[in-house]
Amino acid sequence: MARTADDSWDIATSVGATAVMVALARAAETASDDPLIRDQFAEPLVSTPELASVREQVATWWAGDPDDEVDSAVGAQQMINYQAVRTHFFDAYFTEATKAGIRQVVILAAGLDSRAYRLDWPDGTVVYEVDLPKVLDYKARTLARHGAEPTADRRAVSVDLRHDWPQALRDAGFDAARPTAWLAEGLLPFLPADAQEAMFASIDQLSGPGSRVAVEIFGADEEKRKEAQEKWARLRAKREARGEDSSFNPFDLWFEHGGRTEPADWFAGHNWTTVSVSARDEAVRLGRPPQSDARPFVNSFVAAAKP
């Protein structure tokens, strides 16, 4: 379904299903012969009966069909490679933040992110996971059934990022005077422009000296996005004609760019020191270059530090 101003979802629908697709990619990478990252919790998180329909759709997309105009095998591997590169970058970001003494972490739109369980957090680290109640509850219940325990003081903050999440964060024990490491991974297109602006302003206000923030920027411009959406529509029509389930459409979930300020510019304009890294360059550095120019890594990663 297309987005509305105050919509909601669980882990198997709408924005929640995108977290499942990303976790499926992490699971595939972890199971590969030479994984760039290891997320041992990705596979258990996506293997529940509740997610059978999403798994089936993703498996069908990745398998492809000779009648499709894209090479699905290449596209699937490229998706897996990109998620591995992205995960590696932000894992390293948190490692550096904790080496600098930061012990307060906030993961915005945490979805099926398992870093609170799989990273080696220093003693005294508190990890706040912000997302909708049904999403956080699903993750906690599923991992508890597998005997998983957080490696930090994990605190679920059940709130919509379009609502008063700063207050919910404070209610969970967050201390705005302490330095914090923030993460907004795979998030920005799913927020309206005004919510993104408000989120950045809140991060700035809630960050003590020495805080850091990392953001994933989706690099496709409106024209390229329109081309991709048209290609997806043709592919979806073919899949429907073959009787395949194509009810999930990721393009329905993105809000318009709306003239929003680029994250690097926003934080630099508020006196944060910023560094931008091209996802393509990072992929090449890590030995995972794009396999096709038809699906290049156009995203980028921004890390910023508050004096």
C-alpha positions in Angstrom: 0.0 0.0 0.0 1.1 3.6 -0.6 2.2 5.5 2.4 -0.1 7.8 4.4 0.8 10.5 7.0 0.1 8.3 10.0 0.3 4.7 8.7 1.6 1.7 10.7 2.9 -1.8 10.0 4.2 -5.0 11.5 7.3 -6.9 10.4 5.6 -8.6 7.5 4.0 -5.6 5.9 4.9 -2.2 4.4 8.1 -0.7 5.7 8.5 -3.7 8.0 8.9 -6.0 5.0 11.9 -4.0 3.7 13.7 -4.9 7.0 13.0 -8.6 6.1 14.5 -8.2 2.6 17.7 -6.6 4.1 18.0 -9.3 6.8 17.6 -12.0 4.1 20.5 -10.4 2.3 22.6 -10.4 5.5 21.7 -14.1 6.1 22.8 -15.0 2.5 26.1 -13.1 3.0 26.7 -14.8 6.3 26.2 -18.2 4.8 28.5 -17.5 1.8 32.0 -19.0 1.5 33.9 -15.8 2.3 31.5 -13.5 4.2 32.4 -9.8 4.6 30.1 -9.6 7.7 28.7 -12.2 10.0 25.1 -11.7 11.3 24.3 -15.0 12.9 20.9 -13.7 13.9 19.7 -12.7 10.5 18.6 -16.2 9.5 16.6 -17.0 12.6 14.9 -13.6 12.4 13.6 -14.2 8.9 12.7 -17.9 9.2 9.5 -17.6 11.2 6.1 -18.6 9.8 4.9 -15.0 10.0 7.4 -14.1 7.2 6.7 -17.0 4.8 5.0 -14.7 2.2 7.8 -12.2 2.2 10.4 -14.9 1.9 8.6 -16.4 -1.0 8.4 -13.1 -2.9 12.0 -12.3 -2.3 13.1 -15.8 -3.4 11.0 -15.5 -6.6 12.5 -12.1 -7.3 16.0 -13.4 -6.8 15.4 -16.5 -8.9 14.0 -14.4 -11.8 12.7 -15.7 -15.1 14.2 -15.7 -18.7 11.3 -13.5 -19.7 12.4 -10.7 -17.4 14.3 -7.8 -18.8 16.9 -7.8 -15.9 19.3 -10.5 -14.8 17.8 -11.4 -11.5 20.8 -13.5 -10.4 23.1 -10.5 -10.9 20.6 -8.2 -9.2 20.2 -10.5 -6.2 24.0 -10.9 -5.7 24.4 -7.1 -6.0 21.7 -6.6 -3.4 23.6 -9.0 -1.1 26.9 -7.4 -1.8 25.6 -3.9 -1.1 24.0 -4.9 2.2 27.3 -6.5 3.2 29.2 -3.4 2.4 26.7 -1.2 4.2 26.7 -3.4 7.3 30.5 -3.5 7.4 30.7 0.3 7.2 28.3 0.9 10.0 29.7 -1.9 12.2 33.1 -0.2 11.9 31.5 3.1 12.7 30.3 1.8 16.0 33.6 0.1 16.8 35.4 3.5 16.3 32.7 5.3 18.4 33.1 3.0 21.4 36.9 3.2 21.1 36.5 6.9 21.5 34.7 6.3 24.8 31.0 6.6 23.7 28.8 4.3 25.7 25.3 5.5 24.6 24.0 4.3 21.2 20.8 5.0 19.4 19.7 3.0 16.4 16.8 4.7 14.6 14.3 2.6 12.8 16.1 -0.5 14.2 14.0 -3.1 12.3 15.8 -6.4 12.3 19.1 -4.9 13.2 20.9 -7.3 15.5 23.9 -5.2 16.5 22.7 -5.1 20.1 23.1 -8.8 20.1 26.1 -9.5 17.9 28.6 -6.6 18.3 31.2 -6.8 21.1 30.1 -3.8 23.1 32.3 -2.5 26.0 30.9 -2.8 29.5 28.4 -0.1 30.4 27.2 0.5 26.8 23.4 1.2 26.5 21.9 0.6 23.0 18.5 2.2 22.4 16.5 0.7 19.5 13.8 3.0 18.2 11.0 1.5 16.0 7.3 0.6 16.1 6.1 -1.7 18.9 5.2 -4.6 16.7 8.6 -4.6 15.0 10.6 -4.5 18.2 8.4 -7.0 19.9 8.8 -9.5 17.0 12.6 -9.2 17.1 12.9 -9.6 20.9 10.5 -12.6 21.0 12.1 -14.4 18.1 15.7 -14.0 19.4 14.6 -15.0 22.9 13.2 -18.2 21.5 16.7 -18.9 20.1 18.3 -18.2 23.4 20.0 -15.0 22.2 21.0 -12.4 24.8 22.0 -8.8 24.1 25.7 -8.0 24.5 24.8 -4.5 25.8 22.1 -3.0 27.9 19.4 -3.1 25.1 16.5 -0.8 25.6 13.5 -0.9 23.2 11.9 2.5 22.5 8.6 1.7 20.9 7.6 4.9 19.1 7.0 6.2 15.5 9.8 8.5 14.4 7.1 10.9 13.1 5.9 11.3 16.7 7.6 12.5 19.9 10.4 10.0 19.9 12.9 12.2 21.8 10.6 12.1 24.9 10.2 8.3 24.6 14.0 8.1 24.4 14.4 10.1 27.6 11.7 8.0 29.3 13.8 5.0 28.5 16.8 6.5 30.4 18.6 8.4 27.6 20.9 11.1 28.9 21.3 14.0 26.5 24.3 15.3 28.3 26.4 12.2 27.4 28.1 11.7 24.0 26.0 9.4 21.8 26.5 7.4 18.6 23.5 7.6 16.4 22.6 5.5 13.3 20.1 6.2 10.6 20.6 3.2 8.2 18.1 2.5 5.4 15.7 5.1 6.8 15.6 8.5 5.1 13.3 7.7 2.1 10.7 6.3 4.4 10.3 9.6 6.2 8.5 12.7 5.0 10.8 15.6 4.4 9.6 17.5 7.5 10.1 14.4 9.7 13.7 14.1 8.5 14.3 17.7 9.3 12.8 17.3 12.7 14.8 14.1 13.3 18.1 15.8 12.5 17.2 18.8 14.7 16.4 16.4 17.6 19.7 14.5 17.1 21.6 17.8 17.3 19.7 18.9 20.4 20.1 15.5 22.2 23.8 15.1 21.5 26.4 15.9 24.1 29.9 17.0 23.1 31.8 14.3 21.3 28.7 12.7 19.8 28.7 11.0 16.4 26.0 10.3 13.8 26.1 8.0 10.7 23.5 8.2 7.9 22.9 6.3 4.7 22.0 8.5 1.8 20.0 7.1 -1.1 21.6 8.5 -4.2 19.1 7.9 -7.0 17.7 11.2 -8.2 14.0 11.7 -9.1 14.6 10.9 -12.8 16.5 7.7 -12.1 14.0 6.7 -9.5 11.2 7.2 -12.0 13.0 5.0 -14.6 13.6 2.3 -11.9 9.9 2.5 -10.9 8.8 2.1 -14.5 11.1 -0.9 -15.0 9.7 -2.4 -11.7 6.2 -1.9 -13.0 6.9 -3.8 -16.2 8.6 -6.6 -14.2 5.8 -6.7 -11.7 3.2 -7.1 -14.5 5.1 -10.0 -15.9 5.2 -11.7 -12.5 1.5 -11.2 -12.0 0.9 -12.7 -15.4 2.9 -15.8 -14.3 0.7 -16.0 -11.2 3.4 -14.9 -8.8 2.7 -12.9 -5.7 3.8 -9.3 -6.3 1.8 -7.5 -3.7 4.8 -5.9 -2.0 6.0 -2.9 -3.9 9.0 -1.0 -2.3 8.4 2.0 -4.5 5.1 2.6 -2.7 6.9 3.1 0.5 9.2 6.0 -0.3 8.1 9.6 0.3 9.0 12.3 -2.2 12.4 13.9 -1.8 10.6 17.2 -1.2 13.6 19.4 -1.6 15.1 18.2 1.7 18.6 19.2 2.7 21.4 16.7 2.1 22.4 15.2 5.5 26.1 16.2 5.1 25.1 19.8 4.4 22.7 19.8 7.3 25.1 18.6 9.9 28.0 20.7 8.5 25.7 23.7 8.8 25.2 22.9 12.5 28.9 22.7 13.2 29.4 19.0 13.0 32.5 17.7 11.2 31.3 15.6 8.3 32.8 12.9 6.1 31.1 11.4 3.1 32.0 8.0 1.6 30.7 6.7 -1.7 29.1 3.3 -1.4 30.7 2.3 -4.7 34.2 3.3 -3.5 33.7 1.5 -0.3 32.5 -1.6 -2.2 35.6 -1.5 -4.4 37.8 -1.1 -1.4 36.3 -4.1 0.3 36.5 -6.3 -2.9 32.7 -6.1 -3.7 32.5 -3.9 -6.7 29.1 -3.5 -8.5 28.6 -6.4 -10.9 26.6 -4.4 -13.4 26.4 -0.7 -14.3 22.7 -1.3 -14.7 22.4 -1.5 -10.9 25.3 0.6 -9.6 25.9 1.4 -5.9 24.7 5.1 -6.0 24.2 5.4 -2.3 26.7 7.0 0.1 27.4 7.0 3.8 27.9 10.1 5.9 29.6 10.2 9.3 29.6 13.3 11.4 31.1 14.3 14.8 30.0 17.0 17.2 32.9 19.0 18.7 
